[in-house]
Amino acid sequence: MLRRGATMLHLQNDPARRNSWAMTATRLSPDLWIAAGFDALLEQGPAGLKAEPLARRLRTTKGSFYWHFKDVPAFHAAMLSQWERQALTDVETALSGDTTPAQKLRHLSQIATNGESLSGMSLEPAIRAWAHDNAAVAEAVARVDHLRLTQLNAELAENGLSNPELARILYAANLGMAELSRRDGSVNDGALGTLVDLILALYD
């Protein structure tokens, strides 16, 4: 299992190394195709998520793609499944360890801006942009949103806060900062931590 934050997207983030590896592979793995799909989504948007442009990206033939995936919608489903699994892992990781309720709330508030995870600051806005025109993606995003908001509410309750609007405020700030980070490359963990501290201080 990859360490927290390590994904094929990052392990294969150097185009020259990725293409060199692909040229020598007799049959590319599904994970490498999915990693290439996330790269393409970031760089080209949904238009890049087709067999032919992905094969060109990996310098191989479409045969390898169709060996692993029945068709392009099945490939999209595999991408979304991996993104959802990573989102669940990120929530579980944020809540693990010997941390206080306040620390867990801070970790949860930073989920979508974590640049080292599959649901990180670059990929999150790209997935959400894809969801605007794709019902299956929108459903996956809705499930992830529900998961995160439910857990945020639970952790707010652990800190003695029961107003459900607070979870929406934190989550909206999280998503907005993920988009901002994609544009300017800044890390917003500190800013989100400050927001959590302010909320806890106001309601103390």
N, C-alpha and C positions, 0 to 999 in steps of 0.2 A: 504494500500500500504506500502511495506517495506521501511524503511528509506534508503537514498542513501548509497550504498555500502553493505547493508544487503541483503543476498540471502539465499535461502534454503541451498546452499552449505556450508555457514558459520554457519547458525543457527543449522545445524545438523552435525557439523564437528567433534563431539566426537563419535567414533564408539560405545562405550558402551551405551551411552544415545540413539543413533539412533536405535541400535538393540533392546534395551529395549522397546522403543516406538513402534517399528515395531511389536514386538511380541504381544503387547496388542491391536493393531489396527485391526479392523474387515475388513477394506478395505483401503489400502494405497491410498493417494491422488496422482494424476498425478505429482504434484510438487515434492513430495518426491521421486518418481521414477526418475524424471529428475535430482534432486539433487544427487541421488545415481549414476546416469549415469555420471555426471560430476566428482564425486569422483573416479569412476572406470576409466574414461578417464585419469585422472591425475596419477593414480596408476598403471594401467595396459595397457593403450593405448586402441585403438579401439577394441581389442580382448575382452575386458571386457564389451562391450556394447551389450550384448545379454540377453535374458529373464532369462535363468537358472542361470548364475553367478550373475546377479543383484538380483534375488530372494534370492539366498544364502546370498548375502550381507545384505539384509533387513530381512533375516530370515523369509521368507514367501514363498508362492507357486507362480508358474508362472500364476496361475489363476488371481491373482490381476493385474499382468502386462497386460494380454490380456483383462481384463475388461476395461482398459483405452486406450489401444493402439491396433490397428488392427493387427500390426505385428512389427517386429524390425525396418524396414525402417520408419514406421510411428513414432516410438519412436525417432529415430534419427532426423526426421524432427521436432519433438516437441522440442528437445534439441536445435537444430539450431535456431528455431524460438525464443526461449527464449534468446539465446545468442545475436541474432540480435536486439531484443527489448531492451536488456540491453545496447547494444552498442549505440543505438539511445538515450536512456535515459542519458547515460554518456556524450554524446555530448551536449544534451540540458542542463544538469546540469553544464557542464563546461562553458557554455555561459550565464548562469543565474546569477542574482544578480547584484549589483551595482559595476561593475568592469570596469577597463580601457581596451582598446584594447590590450595593452601589457599583462595584467593579463589574459585575455581570451586566448591569444595565449599560454601563459605558461600552463594554465590548459589543453588546447587541446593537447599540446605536451606531456602531461603525461598520456594520457588516457589508453594506453595499459599496463602501469606499475602500475596502481592503484590496489594494492593487495586486496582491500576491495570490489571490484565490480566483477560481473560475468565475464567481459572482462579484469580481473586483471592479475597480473604478472605471476601467476601460470597457469591459464587456457589458456591464450592467446597462448603461444607456443604449448600447447597440442592440441588445436583446429587446429592450422596451420600444425602441424605434421599429424593430421588426414586428412587434406585436400590433402596431397600428393597422397593419394591412393583412394580418394572418391570424385567423381565429384560434388555431391550435396553439400558437405562441402566446396569444392573449390569455388563453385558459391556463397555460403553464405559469405565466406571470401572476395571474390571479391566485393560483395555489401558493406560490412562493410568498406573495404579499400577505395572504391569510396566515401562513405559518409564522412569518416574522412579526406581524401585528399581534397575533395571539400570544407569542412569547414575550413581546414587549409589554403587553398588558399584564402578563403574569409577573414579570420582573418589577414593573412599577408597583404592583400590589405588594410584592415582597419588601418594597421600600416604603410601604404605607401610603401609596398614592393610588386612588381608585378612579380618577377621571379618565375615561377612555380617549378623550381628545388629546391627552398628553402623548399617547402612543402614536397617534397620527401626526402630531407636530414633530416628534423625533424622527419618525420614518420619512416624512416629507423632506425634512432637512437632510437626512441621510441620502435620499435619492437625488436631491438637488445638488448636493456637494459632489456626488459621484459624477454628475454631468459636468460640473465646474472643473473637477479634477481631470476629466478627459480632455478639456480644452486647454488648461494651463499647466497640467502636470503636478499641481500642488497636492500635498497630503493633508487631509482634513481631519485626521483622528483627533488632533488637539482641539480643534474648533468644536467638534461634536462632544468631546469630553467636557469642554467648558459649558456647552448647552445643558448637558446632564447635570453638571454641578449647580448651575443656576436654578434649574427646576427643583432639584433637591433642596437647595437653600431657601427658595421661595415658599416651599410647602413644609419646611421644617417647623 
